[in-house]
Amino acid sequence: MNAKIWKGSGIACGILMLVLVTCVPLAAGIESDRRSGERPCLDCHGRSNINTNAGVMTSRAFCNECHSTPDCKRVVDGKPVSLNVSSKTFQESPHQYVACIHCHADVARSPHRTQSGAQCRDCHSVHGEGTARAPHLRVDCQACHFSSIFVRLNAKDNRIKLARINSEKQPIGLVDHSLNDLSDDQSCERCHNRQNTVGAPAAVLPGKSLLCIVCHPSPATVGHPIFWMALIILVGGALAMVRFWFIGSVQGEKESMHRKLGLVSESVWQTLFSRKIITLLRVMVFDILLQRRILKESVQRWSMHSLIFLAIMARFLLSLLTGLIFSIDPDGELALALIDKNNIYMAFIYDMLGISIFLGVLWAVTQRFIVKPTHVVTEIEDNLTLGLAGLLVVMGFLSTGARLLLTQIPPDVAVYSFIGFPVSKALGLLPLDWRRVYPYLWYIHAILGAVFIAYLPFGKLKHIFNVPLTYLIEELTGVKKEKRV
């Protein structure tokens, strides 16, 4: 064996002896600490990787050293509250492979006491209109998803929380982490009952429908039978209107409907991939959206019409934008603001657009029944249209006022709904139980909305479809209004 090997072996032995000498006192110190009843730092700060199954089990076992004993409790408001956790509730739970400190992240510190509680949103996104009907943004996750039925409205932060996990009769019991079955409406009745104190309606209301997207952010479902009926009537009316469009000649074809549809489809595709698309986009923006042709005829008529039409279009586009942004980034600040009807900016915008529609309707009614200019002909169809639009807006404001009153939204937030807030103050003077009244207001508003949508292809409202189509055909064919019969 040469000299290099001897030198290498000597260095290796020296390093090994140094490690052993260094570790022996540390091990002795650990044993000494354990015998004296004190925990070494590494028992807490040297745990396994909790992102692995083995780490989860190790971490949970560490927490259960205390939380599995009956003596683990805390005194809250002079009453003992159990912190004894039942391990069995994790076995059939979606969280069976989740460490305790994944959810209770702020307890892994000194002092060992949580300030924020379990943070479900660290892993889960908020519910949109399609999952929770209304987003329930002011309701803590545990208030719905935990099995306990005890909930409360916290006046400090204006949030609905789980009041306690233990039963009322046995405040010193196991902490139950089992999750609630939310597959039916019965689970919602912990809040939605006639005696609730959390500001919830006394009935479990249906969710919004896709048809509501004209004015509200809505899920991609039809929902309640009311909306199904409205959809069937809407589709039937639209098909009848399309059939009427094809009664005449289409590019010389008078008989075959199949041939007419083929010619129209061919013309549309040729237009989309030609320079004419620029012309069509210009017509859609200036003549249809901004109503340039009406403006040329009469500024007064344009102003009255725009108060209604542009406000409805703004709410519709805002609903589409909300759905798009929420589908991309549901936890983003913008998405959360857009879906929150109590957000100060959204409350102001929706009330501003709502009052714009109402003023437009009021102006039109004044023109029709008081001023009575020669060009205005009082027709049943016009009156029905104005009546539906006006009632829909009025019921919307009444529902908003009742909601602000019922849910006890703080005045410094509710005041930004500058129509709904005064309405809520006025409604508060009435001796009514708004927990029971609000569902009736909701259904009246929903029925009016369904009737309005179903009526679109009929009467005067069908010009919403006919006029844009006429403008586009005129631009493509070069046949202007004065040349048509």
Legacy VTK file of the C-alpha trace (Angstrom):
# vtk DataFile Version 3.0
C-alpha trace
ASCII
DATASET POLYDATA
POINTS 485 float
0.000 0.000 0.000
1.550 3.266 -1.101
1.810 6.508 0.870
-1.162 8.214 -0.835
-3.536 5.463 0.272
-2.262 5.662 3.846
-2.725 9.422 3.906
-6.282 9.171 2.479
-7.272 6.516 4.999
-5.905 8.619 7.842
-7.860 11.696 6.773
-11.072 9.667 6.464
-10.618 8.128 9.931
-9.934 11.545 11.405
-13.121 13.001 9.934
-15.143 10.025 11.194
-13.781 10.366 14.728
-14.486 14.112 14.695
-18.114 13.471 13.699
-18.538 10.873 16.432
-17.026 13.130 19.080
-19.268 15.991 17.975
-22.471 13.946 17.905
-22.127 12.149 21.222
-22.674 15.240 23.377
-25.630 16.272 21.159
-27.283 12.885 21.545
-26.661 12.957 25.282
-28.185 16.422 25.447
-31.297 15.249 23.599
-31.792 12.291 25.904
-31.251 14.535 28.901
-33.875 17.013 27.663
-36.407 14.270 27.053
-35.856 12.785 30.502
-36.345 16.203 32.072
-39.688 16.624 30.272
-38.511 19.364 27.930
-38.916 18.999 24.159
-35.843 19.530 21.952
-36.149 22.127 19.192
-35.805 19.576 16.410
-38.901 17.685 17.541
-40.891 20.556 16.059
-38.488 22.209 13.648
-37.023 19.066 12.124
-40.146 17.277 10.909
-40.486 15.171 7.760
-41.513 16.700 4.446
-45.293 17.260 4.809
-45.707 17.170 1.042
-45.249 13.403 1.157
-47.633 10.801 2.611
-45.039 9.738 5.171
-44.546 13.350 6.207
-48.288 13.867 6.564
-48.638 10.850 8.843
-45.634 11.915 10.925
-46.892 15.464 11.259
-50.388 14.353 12.227
-49.023 11.907 14.780
-47.005 14.730 16.292
-50.109 16.938 16.620
-52.126 14.055 18.048
-49.679 13.668 20.928
-51.673 16.473 22.547
-54.887 16.745 20.554
-55.856 13.085 21.020
-56.042 13.473 24.800
-59.283 14.489 26.566
-57.390 17.100 28.603
-56.564 19.148 25.499
-58.856 22.161 25.869
-58.944 25.927 26.029
-61.046 28.411 27.990
-63.043 30.820 25.785
-65.323 33.431 27.371
-65.052 31.633 30.669
-66.131 28.269 29.227
-63.877 25.284 28.506
-63.713 24.379 24.821
-62.350 21.015 23.766
-59.437 20.780 21.348
-59.572 16.986 21.393
-59.569 15.983 17.704
-61.188 12.787 16.470
-58.771 11.050 14.117
-61.525 8.840 12.686
-63.095 11.776 10.853
-60.035 12.009 8.609
-60.129 8.453 7.356
-63.027 8.911 4.904
-62.325 12.562 4.262
-60.810 14.197 1.165
-58.209 15.522 3.627
-56.946 12.112 4.743
-53.568 12.798 3.110
-53.337 16.410 4.296
-51.202 17.408 7.263
-52.780 19.455 10.044
-50.396 22.367 9.446
-51.329 22.440 5.765
-54.625 24.003 6.860
-53.685 25.405 10.280
-50.544 27.038 8.958
-50.174 29.719 11.623
-50.173 27.357 14.627
-46.708 26.002 13.796
-45.075 28.798 15.763
-44.626 30.142 19.264
-46.955 30.858 20.959
-48.881 27.823 19.741
-52.218 29.527 19.040
-53.985 30.296 15.792
-55.103 33.789 14.845
-56.593 33.192 11.397
-57.929 29.637 11.702
-57.868 27.057 8.919
-57.253 28.669 5.539
-59.247 26.679 2.983
-58.572 29.245 0.270
-54.881 28.342 0.262
-55.862 25.248 -1.732
-59.462 25.846 -2.904
-60.919 28.543 -5.141
-64.080 30.466 -4.300
-67.408 29.185 -5.591
-68.976 30.938 -8.545
-72.644 31.322 -9.456
-72.830 27.788 -10.824
-71.637 26.001 -7.667
-73.060 27.956 -4.757
-75.898 29.692 -6.639
-74.896 33.013 -5.185
-71.142 33.169 -4.582
-71.538 33.415 -0.742
-68.364 35.481 -0.555
-69.040 36.633 3.022
-69.513 33.056 4.299
-66.557 31.111 5.675
-66.005 27.715 4.072
-66.438 25.869 7.380
-69.898 27.394 7.935
-71.223 25.315 5.035
-68.828 22.409 4.653
-68.452 21.281 8.275
-71.104 19.045 9.827
-71.870 21.391 12.721
-75.135 23.287 12.300
-74.163 26.218 14.527
-73.430 29.397 12.567
-73.265 33.081 13.475
-72.798 36.485 11.873
-69.645 38.126 13.203
-70.371 41.850 13.530
-66.672 42.745 13.595
-65.779 41.551 10.105
-69.321 41.074 8.716
-68.720 37.410 7.955
-70.813 34.315 8.583
-68.759 31.793 10.531
-69.064 28.420 12.190
-70.105 29.234 15.759
-68.761 26.036 17.297
-67.930 22.469 16.385
-69.050 20.971 19.702
-72.714 20.431 20.391
-74.644 22.839 22.600
-75.368 20.162 25.196
-71.814 18.860 25.278
-69.348 21.737 24.840
-66.523 19.477 25.977
-66.446 16.843 23.239
-64.496 15.730 20.221
-63.643 18.237 17.531
-65.314 16.771 14.452
-63.581 17.471 11.120
-66.075 15.453 9.066
-67.513 17.324 6.066
-71.154 18.005 5.338
-73.057 16.459 2.429
-74.010 19.431 0.233
-75.770 17.418 -2.458
-79.252 18.655 -1.517
-80.961 21.789 -0.218
-81.367 20.370 3.284
-77.776 21.235 4.150
-78.487 24.884 3.303
-81.277 25.065 5.861
-78.824 25.662 8.709
-78.872 29.288 7.506
-81.933 29.451 5.262
-84.673 29.034 7.846
-87.280 31.320 9.376
-85.445 31.758 12.674
-81.950 32.413 11.343
-79.927 35.331 12.704
-77.298 35.477 9.965
-79.328 37.532 7.480
-80.298 34.704 5.140
-83.669 34.366 3.362
-86.071 31.931 4.993
-86.107 29.761 1.843
-83.381 28.167 -0.278
-83.678 30.110 -3.527
-82.810 28.776 -6.999
-79.675 29.945 -8.707
-79.532 32.371 -11.576
-80.068 31.091 -15.097
-78.006 31.583 -18.212
-80.905 33.753 -19.408
-80.111 36.219 -16.601
-76.760 37.004 -18.239
-78.414 39.954 -19.988
-78.122 41.840 -16.687
-76.286 39.610 -14.182
-73.206 37.354 -14.095
-74.718 33.894 -14.506
-73.694 30.226 -14.721
-73.865 28.233 -17.950
-77.028 26.395 -16.841
-80.721 27.051 -17.424
-81.777 26.195 -13.878
-85.323 26.569 -12.543
-88.352 25.439 -14.640
-89.374 29.103 -14.932
-86.280 29.705 -17.042
-86.747 26.493 -19.030
-90.189 27.673 -20.072
-88.775 31.062 -21.034
-85.993 29.406 -23.051
-88.434 27.176 -24.955
-90.608 30.177 -25.861
-87.532 32.211 -26.822
-86.153 29.486 -29.098
-89.587 28.851 -30.647
-90.041 32.561 -31.352
-86.539 32.856 -32.783
-87.123 29.896 -35.134
-90.433 31.395 -36.275
-88.691 34.709 -36.922
-85.911 33.037 -38.935
-88.511 31.149 -40.951
-90.251 34.438 -41.710
-86.955 35.901 -42.951
-86.627 33.047 -45.463
-90.169 33.201 -46.869
-89.095 35.468 -49.731
-86.375 35.115 -52.322
-82.746 34.596 -51.310
-80.334 35.441 -54.139
-82.953 34.384 -56.672
-83.909 31.137 -54.906
-87.648 31.121 -54.032
-88.571 27.495 -53.329
-85.963 25.330 -51.606
-85.340 26.218 -47.936
-82.252 24.007 -47.977
-80.881 25.954 -50.926
-81.668 29.281 -49.252
-79.793 28.279 -46.113
-76.845 27.123 -48.206
-76.689 30.420 -50.086
-76.843 32.417 -46.844
-74.106 30.301 -45.242
-71.892 30.671 -48.293
-72.416 34.432 -48.310
-71.591 34.710 -44.616
-68.341 32.775 -44.932
-67.278 34.744 -47.993
-67.929 37.970 -46.094
-65.998 36.871 -43.003
-62.868 36.239 -45.087
-63.070 39.345 -47.233
-62.536 43.067 -46.849
-66.267 43.490 -46.276
-65.782 42.310 -42.685
-64.256 45.722 -41.891
-67.396 47.386 -43.219
-69.617 45.090 -41.155
-67.624 45.784 -38.000
-67.983 49.518 -38.599
-71.752 49.125 -39.009
-71.984 47.019 -35.831
-70.085 49.555 -33.742
-71.459 52.855 -35.065
-74.922 52.030 -36.422
-75.963 49.175 -34.123
-74.118 49.711 -30.841
-73.833 53.513 -30.849
-77.036 53.957 -32.938
-75.635 56.569 -35.320
-78.646 56.462 -37.645
-81.071 57.263 -34.816
-78.814 60.131 -33.757
-79.004 61.610 -37.271
-82.793 61.487 -37.143
-83.308 62.946 -33.652
-80.980 63.737 -30.752
-83.874 63.522 -28.309
-84.955 60.096 -29.560
-81.348 58.903 -29.538
-80.883 60.082 -25.933
-84.043 58.356 -24.751
-83.240 55.164 -26.626
-79.604 55.125 -25.493
-80.496 55.374 -21.815
-82.196 51.995 -22.148
-80.246 50.221 -24.886
-76.687 51.208 -23.935
-77.282 50.448 -20.247
-78.585 46.958 -21.068
-75.666 46.361 -23.436
-73.203 47.543 -20.771
-74.644 45.131 -18.209
-74.599 42.292 -20.740
-70.967 42.922 -21.714
-70.019 43.257 -18.042
-71.628 39.869 -17.359
-69.656 38.292 -20.196
-66.426 39.907 -18.977
-67.067 38.670 -15.434
-67.609 35.098 -16.622
-64.449 35.186 -18.753
-62.167 36.603 -16.054
-63.571 34.336 -13.340
-63.018 31.250 -15.518
-59.375 32.258 -16.069
-58.418 33.425 -12.576
-61.191 32.782 -10.020
-59.050 33.901 -7.085
-57.745 37.081 -8.676
-58.669 40.446 -7.167
-60.486 41.544 -10.322
-62.554 38.350 -10.548
-63.535 38.540 -6.878
-64.541 42.183 -7.289
-66.637 41.475 -10.385
-68.656 38.649 -8.819
-69.203 40.508 -5.538
-72.505 42.397 -5.640
-71.462 44.178 -2.411
-68.211 45.461 -3.866
-68.380 49.260 -3.706
-67.478 49.730 -7.378
-69.813 47.041 -8.705
-72.691 48.212 -6.490
-72.297 51.748 -7.861
-72.015 50.610 -11.495
-75.058 48.323 -11.333
-77.190 51.000 -9.683
-76.014 53.578 -12.224
-76.951 51.344 -15.156
-80.244 50.365 -13.521
-81.321 53.963 -12.954
-80.328 54.740 -16.548
-82.774 52.095 -17.815
-85.486 53.373 -15.485
-85.027 56.996 -16.608
-85.171 55.907 -20.248
-88.407 54.022 -19.632
-89.852 56.975 -17.686
-88.921 59.327 -20.536
-90.578 57.035 -23.088
-93.744 56.766 -20.980
-93.871 60.553 -20.650
-93.535 60.940 -24.422
-96.215 58.361 -25.105
-98.895 59.332 -22.613
-98.269 63.001 -21.749
-96.439 64.777 -24.574
-98.031 62.637 -27.316
-96.058 63.862 -30.349
-97.503 63.080 -33.771
-94.910 60.425 -34.622
-95.706 58.366 -31.508
-98.493 55.836 -31.921
-99.765 54.223 -28.734
-99.590 50.503 -29.329
-100.249 47.646 -26.949
-96.914 46.069 -27.883
-94.984 49.240 -27.012
-96.796 49.641 -23.719
-96.157 46.016 -22.787
-92.444 46.389 -23.561
-92.104 49.533 -21.480
-94.123 47.997 -18.655
-91.956 44.881 -18.512
-88.696 46.854 -18.571
-89.901 49.329 -15.943
-91.256 46.673 -13.571
-88.099 44.602 -13.961
-85.916 47.536 -12.894
-88.211 48.551 -10.022
-88.285 44.989 -8.668
-84.527 44.835 -9.055
-84.099 47.894 -6.834
-86.642 46.578 -4.311
-84.814 43.227 -4.190
-81.478 44.991 -3.712
-82.858 47.127 -0.900
-84.394 44.109 0.820
-81.136 42.175 0.438
-79.056 44.981 1.985
-81.531 45.230 4.856
-81.751 41.478 5.410
-78.045 40.664 5.165
-77.079 43.581 7.445
-74.421 44.935 5.118
-72.595 47.752 6.984
-73.764 51.247 5.937
-70.264 52.359 4.925
-70.340 49.588 2.284
-74.049 49.579 1.403
-74.120 53.340 0.749
-72.319 52.851 -2.582
-75.509 51.222 -3.828
-76.918 54.736 -4.021
-80.421 53.537 -5.002
-80.569 50.255 -3.097
-79.348 51.776 0.195
-82.107 54.441 0.499
-84.615 51.785 -0.557
-83.343 49.524 2.247
-83.795 52.337 4.758
-87.365 52.915 3.566
-88.157 49.179 3.673
-86.770 49.019 7.204
-89.645 51.228 8.350
-92.158 48.545 7.412
-93.084 45.987 10.123
-92.271 42.967 7.962
-90.134 39.866 8.444
-87.796 40.287 5.491
-86.494 36.759 5.881
-89.899 35.609 4.619
-90.655 38.527 2.276
-87.376 38.509 0.334
-88.011 35.149 -1.420
-91.262 36.554 -2.857
-89.414 39.602 -4.204
-86.790 37.323 -5.724
-89.377 35.171 -7.518
-91.294 38.193 -8.816
-88.080 39.645 -10.236
-87.111 36.262 -11.738
-90.547 35.761 -13.348
-90.490 39.276 -14.843
-87.007 38.615 -16.202
-88.088 35.298 -17.707
-91.134 36.923 -19.347
-88.961 39.737 -20.712
-86.498 37.263 -22.274
-89.285 35.062 -23.674
-90.969 38.115 -25.226
-87.864 39.206 -27.179
-88.794 37.555 -30.529
-92.343 38.887 -30.341
-93.981 42.297 -30.536
-91.889 45.442 -30.638
-88.851 43.845 -29.033
-88.067 41.765 -32.104
-86.549 44.874 -33.677
-83.530 44.028 -31.476
-82.856 41.277 -34.042
-84.459 42.716 -37.175
-82.840 46.165 -37.228
-79.182 44.990 -36.939
-79.835 42.340 -39.604
-81.388 44.952 -41.893
-78.439 47.311 -41.436
-75.949 44.558 -42.279
-77.870 43.431 -45.378
-78.169 47.019 -46.590
-74.437 47.524 -46.243
-73.592 44.290 -48.058
-76.081 44.652 -50.897
-75.987 48.421 -51.268
-79.796 48.590 -51.082
-80.660 51.495 -48.797
-83.839 52.129 -46.889
-85.373 54.465 -49.443
-85.151 51.771 -52.128
-86.925 49.098 -50.103
-90.682 48.567 -49.998
LINES 1 486
485 0 1 2 3 4 5 6 7 8 9 10 11 12 13 14 15 16 17 18 19 20 21 22 23 24 25 26 27 28 29 30 31 32 33 34 35 36 37 38 39 40 41 42 43 44 45 46 47 48 49 50 51 52 53 54 55 56 57 58 59 60 61 62 63 64 65 66 67 68 69 70 71 72 73 74 75 76 77 78 79 80 81 82 83 84 85 86 87 88 89 90 91 92 93 94 95 96 97 98 99 100 101 102 103 104 105 106 107 108 109 110 111 112 113 114 115 116 117 118 119 120 121 122 123 124 125 126 127 128 129 130 131 132 133 134 135 136 137 138 139 140 141 142 143 144 145 146 147 148 149 150 151 152 153 154 155 156 157 158 159 160 161 162 163 164 165 166 167 168 169 170 171 172 173 174 175 176 177 178 179 180 181 182 183 184 185 186 187 188 189 190 191 192 193 194 195 196 197 198 199 200 201 202 203 204 205 206 207 208 209 210 211 212 213 214 215 216 217 218 219 220 221 222 223 224 225 226 227 228 229 230 231 232 233 234 235 236 237 238 239 240 241 242 243 244 245 246 247 248 249 250 251 252 253 254 255 256 257 258 259 260 261 262 263 264 265 266 267 268 269 270 271 272 273 274 275 276 277 278 279 280 281 282 283 284 285 286 287 288 289 290 291 292 293 294 295 296 297 298 299 300 301 302 303 304 305 306 307 308 309 310 311 312 313 314 315 316 317 318 319 320 321 322 323 324 325 326 327 328 329 330 331 332 333 334 335 336 337 338 339 340 341 342 343 344 345 346 347 348 349 350 351 352 353 354 355 356 357 358 359 360 361 362 363 364 365 366 367 368 369 370 371 372 373 374 375 376 377 378 379 380 381 382 383 384 385 386 387 388 389 390 391 392 393 394 395 396 397 398 399 400 401 402 403 404 405 406 407 408 409 410 411 412 413 414 415 416 417 418 419 420 421 422 423 424 425 426 427 428 429 430 431 432 433 434 435 436 437 438 439 440 441 442 443 444 445 446 447 448 449 450 451 452 453 454 455 456 457 458 459 460 461 462 463 464 465 466 467 468 469 470 471 472 473 474 475 476 477 478 479 480 481 482 483 484
